[in-house]
Amino acid sequence: MNLIRFSRLRAGLTQQELAKRAGISQPALARIESGRVVPRLDTAERILRACGMTLEAIPRGGQGVDRTTIRRLLKLSPRKRLALAAKEARNLGKLQ
């Protein structure tokens, strides 16, 4: 089930009611819900707003992660990484 159909059903609206609220035709909404047409982003937002929902951009895991610390640690020798891990473990022990 696609997001727009789910949102419409969750809002308890018929296609006709939602189409009227969103300012599009019912046949256009039916084509969007069936997957025959992919709406433009502004149209999808307008339809979802009419259902009381919004679109939100959320970063996916692994995207936009600052890898500078990882790179810095990988430049250390295994012995230095082990010493640093032991030091951090002691610091954690102090916090507990």
Secondary structure, DSSP 8 states (H G I E B T S, - for coil): --HHHHHHHHHT--HHHHHHHHTS-HHHHHHHHHTSS---HHHHHHHHHHTT--------TTSS---HHHHHHHHS-HHHHHHHHHHHHHHHHHH-
